[in-house]
C-alpha cells in the first residue's frame, strides 16, 4: 500500500479519493483540511497569520504539528507539537531541525515527503507505519498542508495527525 498521496486542493473529490487510496478513516483529517481550506479562500495556501487554531478549532489543536521550512538549505524544524501528539514520539522534538534527528534527515522516508510538499505546494495525505514508543499503534494518518509566511526564503507546514491503534480481535460469539 502507498504511504503518501498528494492532491489538488481545488479538486472537490481529491481529499476523499486520496483518503480512500490510503485506506484512511480518521475524521480528524477532513476536519483539519476543511479548516485550512476555509482560510485559503481559493488561493494556493493561506498565510500563517490567517490561522488561529487555539481560537478557531480548539478540539483539533492537540493533534497539530507546525513546522518551519527553511528553503536554502532546505530543512524543517518542529515549531509546535500538540499535546496528544508529543507523548507518542520517542522524545520532544520542539525546536529541532530534521537534519539533527536520526530517522528524519535526508536519508529518511519522512524528509522526501516534506520536500515534495514544499516543491509542489499541494496538500499531502500520509499513512506511514507508526515507529515510536507505544506498541498499541500500528500507523499514523495525517494531512500535511502548506502555509505562506512573509519572510523570504521561508514557509511553514501544518499537519493534522492521528495515531491508529491495533485492532483488537473480535471475541464475540466464540
Helices and strands as residue ranges (DSSP letters): E 4-7, H 14-21, H 27-40, G 48-50, H 53-56, H 58-61, E 64-71, E 74-81, H 83-86, G 98-100, H 109-120, E 123-126, E 137-147, E 154-165
